[in-house]
Amino acid sequence: MQTISAEARTESRLAAPRTELLTGAEIVVRCLQEEGVEHIFGYPGGAVLYIYDEIFKQDSFQHILVRHEQAAVHAADAYSRSSRKIGVALVTSGPGVTNAVTGIATAYMDSIPLVIISGQVPTHAIGQDAFQECDTVGITRPCLKHNILVKDVRDLAPAIRKAFFIAATGRPGPVLVDIPKDVTIAKCEFHYPRDLTLRSYNPVVKGHQGQIKKAVQLLMGAERPMIYSGGGVILSDSADLLNRLVNVLGYPCTSTLMGLGGFKASDPKFMGMLGMHGTYEANMAMQHCDVLLAVGARFDDRVIGNPKHFAQIPRKIIHIDIDPSSISKRVKVDVPIVGDVKEVMTELLTQIEASGHRPNTQALKAWWTQINDWRKRDCLKYDRSAEIIKPQFVIEKLWEVTKGDAFITSDVGQHQMWAAQYYRFDKPRRWINSGGLGTMGVGLPYAMGVQKANPGAQVAVITGEASIQMCIQELSTCKQYDFTPKIVNLNNRYLGMVRQWQQIDYGSRYSHSYVDALPDFVKLAEAYGHVGMVITKPADVEPALRDAFGKYKDRLVFLDFITDQTENVWPMVKAGKGLTEMLLGSEDL
């Protein structure tokens, strides 16, 4: 937590021209207007009622009333992920903030720029165990980029300006501004500080020229090259640069879960996702390459498995990342390049094209021959059935019906992995899911944020019967604001990923992974004023999807697909194992 010093406050007041006298609540609204905010997601309560009163008086931005504060932050998160804008959420004190913490942590783990405005009890009551008081700054400190408790109305505009600046620069992330109720009714002169300098916060943007030169030399001399892209490519809007680099070099490219869509899945050079549920060819190439270029990725446990196993085969690693703390954190790299991915990739391409050097075509041809041999394993094949719906089949048909052009929001579990494997993303910011925290329940509020940021777009929620119930109250929000996502519920009557692990690692002892007493999802959807369908036969999958996106284009449709209870996600790298130690199917158990 950081407060603004009296000296800095005095300098700010001296530098600012004398302007109108506003309350803190009016200042909050004016600051949002100054930042060009168009939509905020929130839920009112006592500590923020003065702010809500001022929202009522304006019409420059729209407030979306969710049904739970967690959903407010999730929706703001997806709004940001899908639009390049900063998402904004507004919650009250105490339980309002604690309900929002899951959404804040979800955004933090995936480096999503958000501003959360929270109410607080009056300044004189802080620390007195007042009604609906909690230590917001202390609770949220570990799971966001920065937070500010504003105790003086004169600090409010600078704090909000600072929040938007910090959220969007460097490695993006959520920033929270905590505002006591008495601050929202106190008055001061309003001046929004457009020019902002923070001496202790100066993220590096430009990559080191010498390091980029070393990277070019390594890439040009590679015999078994590999390009590994992550969420940083998406967040920095560098998908076009990544596609250009891969095409210039002709090298294979793989992606993390968060990086899907950064490189076109339809391109033959795309190896598919890598890691725990990645393709056989991507994991094998990642392990056996001799030069690895990591772009906006962090070598997390779901990607490389056991670091000791990964290090068994020597390779040269180039790592581009805006966050220096992510470099050599889990895997030692040879050429670290700290900087904004877009800036570094632009310079990298410039140097490659200016050098006149070209890849080793003979070695590259042999490398592609090896990769294509690995591809022959066809690791994503599954047993199709005319009697029972396979979840993979639903995703494939969804891709066909939407022509691969929909925004896909996902909850967390087996359905998330099948979506990543079988929906082929050719565009960035179309795949919206919780990668780092793995938060069940995000899918439906994510869809609300996506639709608000992208009106008229096709949006599908891929979920399971357990995940969807965690934020299912947002069906009410969807009705109020005419959100019309298509909910693709892969209903296997189990906590699917838990059941899979219990089968593999716990002797098929399915302890509390069976979901009993499920609701009738069709009736539930209809109770909220939406359309519901239940689909039990493979032959009905495509017609149901076509009806949802055609006949019921302007309605929220809940499609309850009754799927195979025993289907598992393959390939799989078990915890503690290396990338090449994959299980490719039940025959490997």
C-alpha positions in Angstrom: 0.0 0.0 0.0 1.2 3.5 -0.9 -0.1 6.8 0.3 0.7 10.1 -1.3 3.0 12.3 0.8 2.0 15.7 2.1 4.9 17.3 0.1 3.7 15.7 -3.1 0.2 16.7 -2.4 1.2 20.3 -1.9 3.2 20.3 -5.1 0.2 18.9 -7.0 -2.1 21.6 -5.6 0.4 24.4 -6.4 0.8 23.1 -10.0 -2.9 22.7 -10.6 -5.0 25.6 -11.8 -7.9 26.6 -9.5 -11.0 24.9 -10.7 -14.4 23.8 -9.5 -15.1 22.4 -6.1 -16.3 18.8 -6.2 -17.1 16.1 -3.7 -15.0 12.9 -3.7 -17.9 11.0 -5.4 -18.1 13.6 -8.1 -14.3 13.3 -8.5 -14.5 9.6 -9.0 -17.0 10.0 -11.8 -15.0 12.8 -13.4 -11.8 10.7 -13.3 -13.5 7.8 -15.0 -14.8 10.3 -17.7 -11.3 11.7 -18.1 -9.9 8.2 -18.7 -12.5 7.6 -21.4 -14.2 4.8 -19.5 -17.4 3.6 -21.3 -18.5 0.7 -19.1 -18.0 -0.3 -15.4 -19.3 -3.4 -13.6 -20.4 -3.3 -10.0 -22.7 -3.8 -7.1 -23.8 -1.1 -4.7 -23.5 -1.0 -0.9 -23.5 1.5 1.9 -19.8 2.7 1.6 -20.2 3.6 -2.1 -23.7 5.0 -2.3 -22.5 8.6 -2.8 -20.5 7.3 -5.8 -23.6 5.5 -7.1 -25.6 8.7 -6.7 -23.2 10.5 -8.9 -23.3 7.7 -11.5 -27.1 8.1 -11.6 -26.6 11.7 -12.6 -24.3 11.1 -15.6 -24.7 9.4 -18.9 -21.1 9.3 -20.3 -20.5 5.7 -19.2 -22.8 2.8 -18.4 -22.9 0.8 -15.2 -23.7 -2.9 -15.4 -25.3 -4.3 -12.3 -24.0 -7.8 -11.7 -25.5 -10.2 -9.1 -22.3 -10.9 -7.2 -19.1 -8.9 -6.8 -16.9 -11.7 -8.0 -18.7 -11.5 -11.4 -18.1 -7.7 -11.5 -14.4 -8.2 -11.5 -14.5 -11.2 -13.9 -16.7 -9.3 -16.4 -14.3 -6.3 -16.2 -11.4 -8.7 -16.7 -12.9 -10.2 -19.9 -13.8 -6.7 -21.1 -10.1 -5.9 -20.9 -8.9 -9.2 -22.4 -11.1 -8.8 -25.4 -10.8 -5.1 -26.1 -7.4 -3.6 -25.3 -9.2 -1.3 -22.8 -8.8 -1.2 -19.0 -11.7 -2.9 -17.3 -13.3 -1.2 -14.3 -15.1 -2.7 -11.3 -16.9 -0.9 -8.4 -17.6 -2.7 -5.1 -18.5 -1.8 -1.6 -16.6 -2.3 1.6 -16.2 -5.5 3.7 -17.9 -8.5 2.0 -18.1 -6.5 -1.3 -14.3 -6.5 -1.4 -13.8 -10.0 -0.1 -16.2 -11.3 -2.7 -14.1 -9.5 -5.4 -10.8 -11.0 -4.3 -11.2 -14.1 -6.4 -11.7 -12.0 -9.5 -8.8 -9.8 -8.6 -6.4 -12.7 -8.1 -7.6 -14.3 -11.4 -6.7 -11.1 -13.3 -3.4 -10.7 -11.4 -2.2 -14.2 -12.3 -2.9 -13.6 -16.0 -1.5 -10.0 -16.0 -4.8 -8.3 -17.0 -5.1 -4.5 -16.6 -8.0 -3.6 -14.3 -8.9 -0.8 -11.9 -11.0 -1.8 -9.0 -12.7 1.0 -6.9 -13.7 -0.2 -3.5 -15.6 1.5 -0.7 -14.3 1.7 2.8 -15.7 2.7 6.2 -15.2 6.3 7.2 -11.6 7.2 8.0 -12.3 7.6 11.7 -13.7 4.1 11.9 -10.8 2.3 10.2 -9.4 -0.2 12.6 -12.4 -0.1 14.9 -14.1 -3.2 13.6 -16.8 -1.1 12.1 -19.8 -2.6 10.3 -18.7 -4.0 6.9 -15.0 -3.1 7.6 -12.1 -5.2 6.4 -8.5 -4.5 5.8 -8.8 -4.2 2.1 -5.2 -3.1 1.5 -3.8 -6.0 3.5 -6.2 -8.6 2.0 -5.6 -7.6 -1.6 -1.8 -6.7 -1.4 -0.6 -10.2 -2.4 -2.9 -10.6 -5.4 -2.7 -7.3 -7.3 -0.1 -5.1 -8.8 -0.7 -2.1 -6.5 -3.3 -0.7 -4.1 -3.9 2.8 -2.6 -5.9 3.8 0.4 -7.1 7.4 -0.1 -7.5 9.2 3.2 -7.7 12.8 1.9 -10.0 13.9 -0.9 -7.2 16.0 -2.3 -5.3 12.7 -3.1 -8.2 11.1 -4.9 -7.8 12.3 -8.5 -4.0 11.6 -8.4 -4.6 8.2 -7.0 -7.1 7.2 -9.7 -4.8 8.6 -12.4 -2.0 6.6 -10.9 -4.1 3.4 -10.8 -4.9 3.6 -14.5 -1.3 4.3 -15.4 0.2 1.4 -13.3 -2.5 -1.1 -14.5 -1.7 -0.6 -18.2 2.1 -0.1 -18.2 5.0 -2.6 -17.7 3.6 -6.0 -16.9 -0.1 -5.2 -16.7 -2.2 -6.0 -13.7 -5.1 -5.0 -11.4 -4.8 -1.9 -9.3 -7.2 -1.1 -6.4 -8.2 2.3 -5.0 -9.9 2.0 -1.6 -12.0 5.1 -0.7 -13.5 5.7 2.7 -17.1 6.9 2.7 -16.3 10.3 4.3 -13.8 11.0 1.5 -16.6 10.6 -1.1 -18.5 13.5 0.5 -15.5 15.8 1.3 -14.8 18.5 -1.2 -11.8 19.9 -2.9 -10.8 21.6 -6.2 -10.7 19.1 -9.0 -7.8 18.8 -11.4 -7.0 15.6 -13.2 -3.2 15.2 -13.5 -2.6 14.2 -17.1 1.2 14.2 -16.8 2.3 11.6 -14.4 5.9 10.7 -13.3 6.6 8.0 -10.7 10.3 7.9 -9.7 10.0 4.4 -8.3 8.2 2.9 -11.3 9.9 3.0 -14.7 9.3 -0.2 -16.6 11.8 -1.0 -19.3 10.2 -0.9 -22.8 13.1 -1.1 -25.3 15.1 -4.2 -25.5 18.9 -4.1 -25.2 20.4 -3.9 -28.7 23.3 -6.2 -27.9 21.1 -8.9 -26.5 18.8 -8.7 -29.6 21.9 -9.1 -31.8 22.9 -12.2 -29.9 19.4 -13.5 -30.3 19.6 -13.0 -34.1 22.9 -14.9 -34.2 21.5 -17.8 -32.3 18.3 -18.0 -34.3 20.2 -17.9 -37.6 22.5 -20.7 -36.5 19.9 -23.0 -35.2 19.5 -26.5 -36.5 16.5 -27.5 -34.4 14.8 -24.2 -33.6 11.5 -23.7 -31.7 9.4 -20.6 -31.0 7.4 -20.7 -27.8 4.8 -17.9 -27.4 2.7 -17.0 -24.4 0.1 -14.5 -23.2 2.5 -11.6 -23.5 2.1 -11.8 -27.2 -1.6 -11.2 -26.8 -1.4 -8.5 -24.2 1.2 -6.5 -26.2 -0.8 -6.8 -29.4 2.1 -8.5 -31.1 0.3 -11.3 -32.9 1.0 -9.8 -36.3 4.7 -9.6 -35.5 4.8 -13.2 -34.2 3.1 -14.5 -37.4 5.6 -12.4 -39.5 8.6 -13.7 -37.6 7.5 -17.3 -37.9 6.9 -17.0 -41.6 10.2 -15.2 -42.2 12.1 -17.9 -40.4 10.0 -20.9 -41.3 10.4 -22.3 -37.8 7.8 -24.3 -35.8 5.8 -22.4 -33.3 3.9 -23.6 -30.2 1.8 -21.7 -27.7 0.8 -21.8 -24.0 -2.8 -21.9 -23.0 -2.8 -18.1 -22.6 -1.1 -17.5 -25.9 -3.6 -19.3 -28.2 -4.6 -17.2 -31.1 -1.2 -15.3 -31.1 -0.1 -17.5 -34.0 -2.7 -18.8 -36.5 -3.8 -22.4 -35.6 -4.5 -23.0 -39.3 -0.9 -22.5 -40.2 1.0 -25.8 -40.7 3.9 -24.3 -38.7 1.7 -24.3 -35.6 2.4 -27.2 -33.4 -0.6 -26.8 -31.1 -0.6 -26.0 -27.4 2.3 -27.5 -25.4 2.5 -28.6 -21.8 0.5 -30.8 -19.5 -2.3 -31.3 -22.0 -0.3 -30.2 -25.1 0.3 -32.1 -28.3 2.8 -34.8 -28.6 4.7 -33.0 -31.4 4.8 -29.7 -29.5 6.2 -31.3 -26.3 8.7 -33.4 -28.2 9.9 -30.5 -30.2 10.1 -28.3 -27.1 12.3 -30.9 -25.4 14.6 -31.7 -28.3 15.2 -28.2 -29.9 18.6 -26.7 -29.8 17.6 -23.0 -29.9 14.4 -21.9 -28.1 12.9 -18.4 -28.5 10.4 -17.8 -25.6 8.2 -14.7 -26.3 6.0 -13.4 -23.5 5.8 -16.7 -21.7 7.1 -17.7 -18.3 8.0 -21.4 -18.3 5.4 -22.3 -15.7 4.8 -25.7 -14.2 2.0 -26.5 -16.6 4.2 -25.8 -19.6 7.5 -27.5 -18.9 6.7 -30.1 -16.3 9.7 -31.0 -14.2 12.5 -28.3 -14.7 15.2 -30.9 -14.0 13.9 -33.2 -16.8 13.6 -30.1 -19.1 17.3 -29.3 -18.4 18.5 -32.8 -19.4 18.9 -31.9 -23.0 21.1 -28.8 -23.5 19.7 -25.9 -25.6 20.2 -22.2 -26.0 17.3 -20.2 -24.7 16.3 -16.6 -25.7 13.6 -15.1 -23.4 11.7 -11.9 -24.2 9.6 -10.5 -21.3 8.5 -7.2 -19.9 8.9 -8.5 -16.4 12.6 -9.1 -15.4 11.5 -11.3 -12.5 10.0 -13.8 -14.9 13.3 -14.4 -16.6 15.4 -17.3 -15.3 12.8 -17.8 -12.6 12.2 -21.5 -13.3 14.6 -22.1 -16.2 18.0 -20.6 -16.7 18.2 -18.7 -20.0 21.2 -17.7 -22.2 19.9 -14.5 -23.7 17.6 -12.5 -21.5 15.8 -9.6 -23.2 13.8 -7.3 -20.9 11.3 -5.1 -22.7 7.9 -4.8 -24.2 7.2 -7.7 -26.6 6.1 -5.5 -29.4 9.1 -3.2 -29.2 11.6 -6.1 -29.0 9.9 -8.2 -31.7 9.9 -5.2 -34.0 13.6 -4.7 -33.5 14.3 -8.4 -33.8 12.6 -8.5 -37.2 14.4 -5.4 -38.3 17.8 -6.9 -37.4 17.0 -10.3 -39.0 15.9 -8.7 -42.3 18.9 -6.3 -42.3 21.4 -9.0 -41.5 21.0 -10.8 -44.9 21.4 -14.2 -43.1 19.0 -17.0 -43.7 18.2 -20.1 -41.6 20.1 -23.3 -42.2 17.6 -24.8 -44.8 19.2 -28.3 -44.8 19.1 -28.7 -41.1 15.6 -27.1 -40.9 14.3 -29.6 -43.5 15.6 -32.5 -41.4 14.0 -31.0 -38.3 10.6 -30.7 -40.0 10.9 -34.3 -41.1 11.3 -35.3 -37.4 8.4 -33.1 -36.4 6.1 -34.6 -39.0 7.0 -38.0 -37.8 5.9 -37.0 -34.3 2.7 -35.6 -35.8 1.9 -39.0 -37.2 1.0 -40.1 -33.6 -2.2 -38.1 -34.1 -2.4 -37.5 -30.4 -5.8 -35.7 -30.4 -7.7 -38.6 -32.0 -10.6 -39.9 -30.0 -13.1 -42.7 -30.4 -16.2 -41.3 -32.1 -19.6 -42.7 -31.2 -23.0 -42.6 -32.8 -24.6 -43.4 -29.4 -23.0 -41.1 -26.9 -21.8 -37.5 -27.2 -18.1 -37.1 -27.0 -17.1 -33.7 -25.7 -14.4 -33.2 -28.3 -17.0 -33.7 -31.0 -19.1 -30.8 -29.5 -16.1 -28.4 -29.7 -15.3 -29.5 -33.2 -18.9 -28.8 -34.3 -18.9 -25.5 -32.4 -15.8 -24.5 -34.4 -17.5 -25.4 -37.7 -20.8 -23.7 -36.9 -19.0 -20.4 -35.8 -16.4 -20.7 -38.6 -13.7 -20.4 -36.0 -14.6 -16.7 -35.5 -16.4 -16.7 -32.2 -15.2 -15.3 -28.9 -14.8 -18.4 -26.7 -15.0 -17.9 -22.9 -14.2 -20.9 -20.8 -14.6 -22.1 -17.3 -11.9 -24.4 -15.8 -11.6 -28.1 -16.1 -11.7 -30.8 -18.8 -13.9 -28.7 -21.0 -11.3 -25.9 -20.9 -8.6 -28.2 -22.2 -10.8 -29.7 -24.9 -11.6 -26.1 -26.0 -8.0 -25.3 -26.2 -7.2 -28.5 -28.1 -10.1 -28.6 -30.6 -11.2 -25.0 -31.2 -8.6 -23.6 -33.6 -7.9 -20.0 -32.9 -6.6 -17.8 -35.8 -7.1 -14.5 -34.0 -5.8 -13.0 -30.8 -8.1 -12.0 -27.9 -10.8 -14.6 -28.9 -9.8 -17.1 -26.3 -10.8 -15.9 -22.8 -10.1 -18.2 -19.9 -8.5 -18.3 -16.5 -5.0 -19.7 -17.0 -2.9 -18.9 -14.0 -5.4 -19.2 -11.1 -7.7 -21.7 -12.8 -10.9 -20.1 -11.5 -14.1 -22.1 -11.9 -17.2 -19.9 -12.6 -15.5 -17.3 -14.8 -17.1 -18.4 -18.1 -20.5 -16.7 -17.8 -19.3 -13.3 -16.4 -16.5 -13.4 -18.9 -19.1 -13.7 -21.7 -20.8 -10.6 -20.3 -17.6 -8.6 -20.4 -16.8 -9.8 -23.9 -20.2 -8.9 -25.3 -20.2 -5.4 -23.7 -16.8 -4.8 -25.3 -17.7 -6.4 -28.6 -21.3 -5.8 -29.4 -22.7 -8.0 -32.1 -20.0 -10.6 -31.8 -20.6 -14.3 -31.5 -19.8 -15.5 -28.0 -19.9 -19.0 -26.6 -19.3 -20.1 -23.0 -17.7 -23.6 -22.8 -18.4 -24.9 -19.4 -19.3 -27.9 -17.3 -22.2 -28.7 -15.0 -20.1 -27.8 -11.9 -18.4 -24.7 -13.1 -21.5 -23.0 -14.5 -23.3 -23.2 -11.1 -20.6 -21.1 -9.4 -21.8 -17.8 -11.0 -25.1 -19.0 -12.5 -26.9 -16.1 -10.9 -25.5 -13.9 -13.7 -28.2 -15.3 -15.9 -30.2 -12.6 -14.3 -27.7 -9.9 -15.4 -27.8 -11.3 -18.9 -31.5 -10.9 -19.0 -31.4 -7.4 -17.7 -28.8 -6.2 -20.2 -29.7 -8.4 -23.2 -26.5 -10.4 -23.2 -26.9 -13.4 -25.5 -24.0 -15.8 -25.2 -24.5 -19.5 -26.1 -23.7 -21.6 -23.1 -22.2 -24.9 -24.2 -22.5 -27.1 -21.1 -20.5 -30.3 -21.4 -22.4 -32.2 -18.8 -20.6 -35.4 -17.7 -22.2 -35.4 -14.2 -18.7 -35.3 -12.6 -16.0 -32.8 -11.5 -14.3 -34.1 -14.7 -10.7 -33.1 -14.2 -10.8 -34.2 -10.5 -12.3 -37.5 -11.6 -9.6 -38.0 -14.2 -6.8 -37.4 -11.6 -8.6 -39.7 -9.2 -8.7 -42.4 -11.8 -5.0 -42.0 -12.7 -3.4 -41.2 -9.3 -5.8 -42.3 -6.7 -6.9 -45.9 -7.7 -10.2 -44.8 -9.1 -11.4 -43.7 -5.7 -13.8 -41.0 -6.8 -14.0 -39.1 -3.5 -16.7 -36.3 -3.8 -16.1 -35.8 -7.5 -19.6 -37.1 -8.5 -22.1 -34.2 -8.9 -25.4 -35.5 -7.6 -28.8 -33.6 -7.5 -28.1 -31.5 -10.6 -30.7 -28.9 -11.6 -32.8 -29.2 -14.7 -30.7 -26.7 -16.7 -33.3 -26.2 -19.3 -35.9 -25.2 -16.7 -33.4 -23.1 -14.9 -32.5 -21.1 -18.1 -36.2 -20.7 -18.8 -36.8 -19.4 -15.3 -34.4 -16.6 -16.0 -36.1 -15.8 -19.3 -33.7 -17.6 -21.6 -33.8 -20.5 -24.0 -32.8 -24.0 -22.8 -32.1 -27.2 -24.8 -30.9 -30.6 -23.7 -29.0 -32.7 -26.3 -28.4 -36.4 -25.7 -27.5 -37.8 -29.2 -24.5 -37.0 -31.4 -26.7 -36.5 -34.4 -28.4 -33.6 -32.7 -25.3 -31.7 -31.7 -24.8 -29.7 -34.9 -28.5 -28.9 -35.4 -28.7 -27.6 -31.9 -25.7 -25.4 -32.3 -27.0 -24.1 -35.6 -30.4 -23.2 -34.0 -28.6 -21.5 -31.1 -26.5 -19.3 -33.4 -29.2 -18.9 -36.1 -32.8 -19.2 -35.0 -32.0 -17.9 -31.5 -29.3 -15.5 -32.5 -30.7 -12.8 -30.3 -31.3 -14.9 -27.2 -29.2 -16.5 -24.5 -29.3 -20.2 -25.2 -28.3 -22.8 -22.6 -27.3 -26.0 -24.5 -27.0 -28.9 -22.0 -25.0 -31.6 -23.8 -25.1 -34.9 -22.0 -21.6 -36.3 -22.6 -19.6 -39.4 -22.0 -18.8 -39.6 -18.3 -15.6 -41.6 -18.8 -13.8 -39.4 -21.4 -10.4 -38.1 -20.3 -8.2 -35.3 -21.6 -5.2 -36.7 -23.5 -2.3 -36.3 -23.9 -1.4 -35.7 -20.2 1.9 -35.0 -18.4 1.5 -36.0 -14.8 2.7 -33.8 -12.0 6.5 -34.2 -11.5 7.0 -35.8 -14.9 8.9 -34.4 -17.9 7.5 -33.2 -21.2 8.4 -36.4 -23.0 6.8 -38.6 -20.4 3.3 -38.2 -21.7 0.3 -40.4 -21.3 -1.4 -40.6 -24.7 -4.4 -42.5 -23.6 -5.9 -45.0 -21.2 -3.7 -47.7 -22.6 -0.7 -45.9 -21.0 -2.2 -46.2 -17.5 
